[in-house]
Amino acid sequence: MQRLTLKNIFFRALAYLVITAVSIAAADNPPAFDWPVEKDKKYQISSTFGESRLDHFHNGVDIPGAGAKVLVPKTGRLLYRINAEFTPGEIPFGGGTTLVMDHGTHWSGFMHLQSVAENIAKQPQLAVGERIGTSGNSGHSGGPHLHFFIFDPHERAMLNPLTLMSDLYYRDTKPPEAKDWGVLLPDKFASINPAKSFRLSADYPVYIFIQDHGTGRERWGVFDYRVSLDGKEAIAARFEKVFFKGDAWQLANGLAFEDIFFRNYYALTSKVRRAKKVLIEAKDLKGNSLSKAYELQIQQN
């Protein structure tokens, strides 16, 4: 047993004060938004922010399931409501029955709803945790879920909701995986094997399939990914915000969807043809990371 000296007592007291101060600071700075569904169980996200939707960035997170209670994530007021049955060309497109709330500096959105609480339109302000509807499958949806987004009207930016909410309600213990490579030729998208010699007769763009998983078979995009060619960074993308600028959605560094994705593949750029080494780095929001290096043998004619 450790002997209690004045020195030991001092350092134990100091450690206690530090831990207490950190706890108080955390309590004083809670996540900006609460979880938008009932929190009596953990939910597993089916889609993350910024991942490919074949021709656009996914602008929110998807929480699967039908009939889950949808709750106010931050005190605010109802800004507008869309009923799927009355608006076949609904805006936001494909959202089905949709609610959008105004929280002062930000808006939040709830799409594909099964039902909406009728009394919310009569209330000047809605409190955190108040039920506003249930999740469903309305609109253009591949299955029952809640699509939840957060929008900053001043910056004209969609924000990654998972950076503004507690991470207690979803699990993620697996790092992203690097899988297939492909090259976009003038007439087709062809698979290539980076472990073997392959031919690139011109500077065609090369892509890699990267996929993140939570604890099982989830198919998520990553939060951050970087590509280095021969030790020099060639492309970097961080899916924290997507801005609407110049009539197009783009990341903070100006990269548009087409600069990053082809279908569900992430870009390695068109400079791969002249590279000897490629380093892929990717990570998710919970810090699970991928780092994989490739030594290439490319025939250029």
C-alpha positions as CSV (number, residue, x, y, z in Angstrom):
1,M,0.0,0.0,0.0
2,Q,1.3,3.4,-0.9
3,R,2.3,5.6,2.1
4,L,0.2,8.8,2.3
5,T,2.8,11.6,2.6
6,L,2.1,15.3,2.2
7,K,3.5,15.1,-1.3
8,N,1.1,12.3,-2.2
9,I,-1.9,14.1,-0.7
10,F,-1.0,17.3,-2.6
11,F,-0.8,15.5,-6.0
12,R,-4.0,13.6,-5.4
13,A,-5.8,16.8,-4.5
14,L,-4.3,18.4,-7.7
15,A,-5.5,15.5,-9.8
16,Y,-9.0,15.7,-8.3
17,L,-9.1,19.5,-9.1
18,V,-8.0,18.9,-12.7
19,I,-10.5,16.1,-13.3
20,T,-13.3,18.2,-11.7
21,A,-12.4,21.3,-13.7
22,V,-12.5,19.2,-16.9
23,S,-15.8,17.7,-16.0
24,I,-17.3,21.2,-15.3
25,A,-15.9,22.5,-18.5
26,A,-17.5,19.6,-20.4
27,A,-20.8,20.3,-18.7
28,D,-20.6,24.0,-19.5
29,N,-19.9,23.2,-23.2
30,P,-22.4,20.5,-24.2
31,P,-22.9,19.5,-27.9
32,A,-24.7,22.3,-29.8
33,F,-27.5,19.9,-30.8
34,D,-29.2,17.1,-28.9
35,W,-29.8,13.7,-30.6
36,P,-32.9,14.0,-32.8
37,V,-34.5,10.7,-31.8
38,E,-35.5,9.1,-28.6
39,K,-32.4,8.3,-26.6
40,D,-33.4,5.2,-24.6
41,K,-31.2,3.0,-26.9
42,K,-28.3,3.3,-29.2
43,Y,-28.8,3.8,-32.9
44,Q,-26.6,2.7,-35.7
45,I,-26.2,5.3,-38.4
46,S,-26.9,4.0,-41.9
47,S,-25.2,6.9,-43.8
48,T,-22.8,9.5,-42.8
49,F,-22.3,13.1,-43.9
50,G,-20.4,13.9,-47.1
51,E,-20.4,10.5,-48.6
52,S,-21.2,9.9,-52.2
53,R,-24.7,9.9,-53.6
54,L,-23.4,9.2,-57.1
55,D,-23.8,12.8,-58.2
56,H,-23.9,14.8,-54.9
57,F,-22.6,14.9,-51.4
58,H,-24.9,13.4,-48.7
59,N,-25.8,16.4,-46.7
60,G,-26.8,14.9,-43.4
61,V,-26.9,11.6,-41.4
62,D,-29.4,8.8,-41.8
63,I,-30.7,7.0,-38.7
64,P,-32.6,3.8,-39.8
65,G,-35.9,2.6,-38.6
66,A,-39.6,3.3,-38.9
67,G,-41.7,4.9,-36.2
68,A,-38.9,6.2,-34.0
69,K,-39.9,9.3,-32.1
70,V,-38.3,12.4,-33.7
71,L,-37.4,15.0,-31.1
72,V,-36.4,18.7,-31.1
73,P,-32.6,18.8,-30.9
74,K,-32.4,22.4,-29.9
75,T,-34.9,25.0,-28.8
76,G,-36.4,26.7,-31.8
77,R,-39.4,27.3,-33.9
78,L,-41.0,25.6,-36.9
79,L,-39.8,27.3,-40.1
80,Y,-41.7,25.3,-42.6
81,R,-43.3,21.9,-43.3
82,I,-43.6,19.9,-46.5
83,N,-46.2,17.2,-47.0
84,A,-45.0,14.6,-49.6
85,E,-48.5,13.8,-50.9
86,F,-49.0,17.5,-51.9
87,T,-45.5,18.2,-53.4
88,P,-44.3,15.6,-55.9
89,G,-41.4,17.9,-56.8
90,E,-40.6,18.7,-53.2
91,I,-37.7,20.9,-52.0
92,P,-35.4,19.7,-50.6
93,F,-35.8,17.2,-53.4
94,G,-36.6,13.7,-52.4
95,G,-37.3,14.5,-48.7
96,G,-40.9,13.4,-48.6
97,T,-42.6,14.7,-45.5
98,T,-40.1,17.2,-44.1
99,L,-39.8,19.6,-41.2
100,V,-37.3,22.5,-41.0
101,M,-36.7,24.3,-37.7
102,D,-35.1,27.7,-37.1
103,H,-32.7,27.8,-34.0
104,G,-31.5,31.3,-34.5
105,T,-28.1,30.9,-36.0
106,H,-28.8,27.5,-37.6
107,W,-31.6,25.4,-39.1
108,S,-32.3,21.7,-38.6
109,G,-34.1,19.5,-41.0
110,F,-36.0,16.2,-40.7
111,M,-36.8,14.2,-43.8
112,H,-38.8,11.1,-44.9
113,L,-41.1,11.4,-41.9
114,Q,-44.0,9.0,-41.4
115,S,-46.0,11.4,-39.3
116,V,-45.9,14.9,-37.9
117,A,-47.2,16.1,-34.5
118,E,-50.1,18.4,-35.5
119,N,-49.7,20.8,-32.5
120,I,-46.2,22.0,-33.4
121,A,-47.4,24.6,-36.0
122,K,-49.4,26.4,-33.2
123,Q,-46.5,26.7,-30.8
124,P,-44.3,29.8,-31.1
125,Q,-41.3,27.9,-29.6
126,L,-40.5,24.2,-29.3
127,A,-38.4,22.9,-26.5
128,V,-35.5,20.4,-26.6
129,G,-36.8,16.9,-26.4
130,E,-40.3,17.7,-27.6
131,R,-41.8,15.2,-30.0
132,I,-42.3,16.6,-33.5
133,G,-43.0,13.4,-35.5
134,T,-41.9,9.8,-36.3
135,S,-39.4,8.5,-38.8
136,G,-40.6,6.8,-41.9
137,N,-40.1,6.2,-45.6
138,S,-41.8,9.1,-47.4
139,G,-40.3,10.7,-50.5
140,H,-37.3,9.2,-52.4
141,S,-36.1,6.7,-49.8
142,G,-34.5,3.3,-50.0
143,G,-36.0,2.2,-46.6
144,P,-37.4,3.7,-43.4
145,H,-35.1,6.2,-41.8
146,L,-34.7,9.7,-40.6
147,H,-32.5,12.0,-42.7
148,F,-31.3,14.7,-40.3
149,F,-29.4,17.8,-41.5
150,I,-28.1,21.0,-40.0
151,F,-27.8,24.2,-42.1
152,D,-26.0,27.4,-41.5
153,P,-27.9,30.1,-43.5
154,H,-25.2,32.7,-43.0
155,E,-22.4,30.6,-44.5
156,R,-24.8,28.8,-46.8
157,A,-23.3,25.6,-45.6
158,M,-24.6,22.1,-44.6
159,L,-22.8,21.0,-41.4
160,N,-21.9,17.5,-40.4
161,P,-24.4,16.8,-37.6
162,L,-22.1,14.3,-35.9
163,T,-19.6,17.1,-35.1
164,L,-22.3,19.0,-33.2
165,M,-24.0,16.2,-31.3
166,S,-23.0,13.7,-28.6
167,D,-21.3,10.6,-29.8
168,L,-22.9,8.5,-27.1
169,Y,-25.7,7.1,-29.3
170,Y,-23.8,5.4,-32.0
171,R,-20.9,3.0,-32.1
172,D,-17.8,3.0,-34.3
173,T,-14.9,0.8,-33.4
174,K,-13.5,-0.2,-36.9
175,P,-11.1,1.8,-39.1
176,P,-11.9,2.6,-42.7
177,E,-10.8,0.0,-45.3
178,A,-9.1,0.6,-48.7
179,K,-10.4,-1.8,-51.3
180,D,-10.6,-1.8,-55.1
181,W,-8.8,0.6,-57.5
182,G,-10.2,1.8,-60.8
183,V,-9.3,4.1,-63.7
184,L,-11.7,6.3,-65.6
185,L,-11.0,5.7,-69.3
186,P,-12.7,7.6,-72.1
187,D,-15.1,4.7,-72.7
188,K,-15.3,2.9,-69.4
189,F,-14.4,2.6,-65.8
190,A,-11.8,-0.2,-65.5
191,S,-10.6,-2.1,-62.5
192,I,-6.8,-2.1,-61.8
193,N,-4.7,-4.0,-59.3
194,P,-2.1,-1.7,-57.7
195,A,-0.1,-4.8,-56.4
196,K,0.7,-5.7,-60.0
197,S,2.0,-3.9,-63.0
198,F,-0.7,-2.1,-65.0
199,R,-0.8,0.3,-68.0
200,L,-1.8,3.9,-68.1
201,S,-1.3,5.4,-71.6
202,A,-2.4,8.9,-70.5
203,D,-3.1,10.9,-67.3
204,Y,-6.4,9.3,-66.7
205,P,-8.0,9.9,-63.2
206,V,-7.5,7.0,-60.8
207,Y,-9.8,6.2,-57.9
208,I,-10.0,3.9,-54.8
209,F,-12.9,2.5,-53.0
210,I,-12.7,3.4,-49.3
211,Q,-15.4,2.3,-46.9
212,D,-15.9,2.8,-43.1
213,H,-17.7,0.5,-40.8
214,G,-19.1,1.1,-37.3
215,T,-19.1,-2.3,-35.6
216,G,-20.4,-4.5,-38.4
217,R,-21.5,-4.3,-42.0
218,E,-22.3,-0.6,-42.1
219,R,-21.2,1.1,-45.3
220,W,-20.1,4.6,-44.4
221,G,-18.1,7.3,-45.9
222,V,-15.0,8.7,-44.1
223,F,-14.6,12.0,-42.3
224,D,-11.2,12.8,-43.5
225,Y,-9.0,11.4,-46.3
226,R,-5.7,12.3,-47.9
227,V,-3.6,11.1,-50.8
228,S,0.1,11.6,-51.1
229,L,2.1,10.8,-54.3
230,D,5.8,10.3,-53.8
231,G,5.6,12.1,-50.4
232,K,3.7,15.1,-51.7
233,E,0.0,15.7,-50.8
234,A,-2.1,15.4,-53.9
235,I,-5.6,15.7,-52.5
236,A,-7.2,16.2,-49.1
237,A,-10.9,16.3,-48.1
238,R,-12.5,16.9,-44.8
239,F,-16.3,16.3,-44.6
240,E,-17.1,18.8,-41.9
241,K,-19.1,21.3,-44.0
242,V,-20.4,21.6,-47.5
243,F,-20.8,25.1,-48.8
244,F,-23.0,26.4,-51.6
245,K,-20.9,28.7,-53.7
246,G,-21.0,29.5,-57.4
247,D,-24.2,27.6,-57.9
248,A,-22.5,24.4,-56.7
249,W,-21.8,22.5,-53.4
250,Q,-18.2,22.3,-52.4
251,L,-15.9,21.6,-49.4
252,A,-14.1,24.4,-47.5
253,N,-11.0,24.0,-49.7
254,G,-13.1,24.5,-52.8
255,L,-13.2,20.9,-54.0
256,A,-16.5,20.0,-55.7
257,F,-18.2,16.5,-55.7
258,E,-16.6,15.7,-59.1
259,D,-13.1,16.5,-57.7
260,I,-13.5,13.9,-55.0
261,F,-15.8,11.1,-56.2
262,F,-16.6,9.0,-59.2
263,R,-19.6,6.9,-58.2
264,N,-18.6,5.7,-54.7
265,Y,-14.9,5.8,-55.4
266,Y,-12.6,8.4,-53.9
267,A,-10.2,10.2,-56.2
268,L,-6.5,9.6,-56.3
269,T,-6.2,12.3,-59.0
270,S,-4.9,12.0,-62.6
271,K,-1.3,12.4,-61.4
272,V,-1.0,8.7,-60.4
273,R,0.5,7.8,-63.7
274,R,3.9,9.4,-62.9
275,A,4.0,8.3,-59.2
276,K,6.0,5.5,-57.7
277,K,4.5,5.5,-54.3
278,V,0.9,6.3,-53.1
279,L,-0.1,6.8,-49.5
280,I,-3.7,6.7,-48.5
281,E,-4.8,8.1,-45.2
282,A,-8.4,8.1,-43.9
283,K,-10.2,8.4,-40.6
284,D,-13.6,8.5,-39.1
285,L,-15.0,10.9,-36.4
286,K,-14.1,8.5,-33.5
287,G,-10.4,8.5,-34.5
288,N,-10.2,5.1,-36.1
289,S,-7.7,5.5,-38.9
290,L,-6.4,3.9,-42.1
291,S,-2.9,4.4,-43.5
292,K,-1.9,2.3,-46.4
293,A,1.1,2.7,-48.8
294,Y,1.3,1.3,-52.3
295,E,4.4,0.9,-54.5
296,L,3.4,1.1,-58.1
297,Q,4.7,-0.4,-61.3
298,I,3.0,1.5,-64.1
299,Q,3.6,1.1,-67.8
300,Q,3.1,4.4,-69.5
301,N,2.8,3.3,-73.2
